[in-house]
């Protein structure tokens, strides 16, 4: 009986590790776009390009978007207050998606198709962000360590 229970607990532990590793990998893949794009939003070239696209107050709004992107991305990646970080990503995407990827009314069909793809990609990412706002970061996160500590006290 003891050998069986040990075998079951090892299976559960290995399942936890593999599931946790997949969730961590998922958080990494989910956040990489935010972490790579964020720093670019502080450059003069990006601010000028966004201003040319009609973004009002681009010199303030674009770096602010960069900060939101970086803070939200790091929060979810590390799993530290991931629900709040995911809400920052939601804010970023809700503002950026319709303002930067206006595929409707574009004359060039290839450009319109590319912008539609970017728009839909952002909607998919938005769906993932909404899931994280509800379910959090999962295992292998600072949030799970913190909740584990408070339960053990």
Protein Blocks (a to p, Z undefined) as FASTA:
>chain_A
ZZmmmmmmmmmmmmmmmmmmmmmmmmmmmmmmmmmmmmmmmpfklmmmmmmnopahklmm
mmmmmmmmmmmmmmmmnopaklmmmmmmmmmmmmmmmmmmcfghpablmlmmmmmmmmmm
mmmmmmmmmmmmmnonoehifklmmmmmmmmZZ
